[in-house]
């Protein structure tokens, strides 16, 4: 999950973006089926502001948090 948290900002512009799901999975070292669960975990940690699948393009529309809370620790 930590790697996915780092990959997302690299694929967004000004905190918003729509990376392809399979690219996000590959760069994060996960199976494509795990991406949605990982994004939900990032939401719960408040490292991601919002996300939504764009299934017709196999992309994920996401908004990264501007300032992550100091106690947010992915993977815990």
JODA-V938706 format. One line per field, one symbol per residue. ss: DSSP state (H for helix, E for strand, - for the rest). phi: phi as a letter, one per 30 degrees, with the letter a starting at -180 (. if undefined). A space follows every 50 residues. Layout:
BEGIN
ss=???
phi=???
END
This chain:
BEGIN
ss=-HHHHHHHHH--E--EEEEEHHHHHHHH---HHHHHHHHHHHHH---EEE EEEEHHH-EEEEEE------------
phi=.ddddddeddcbbhibabddedddddddibdedceddddddddddicbda aadcddchcbdbbdddbdddcdbdic
END
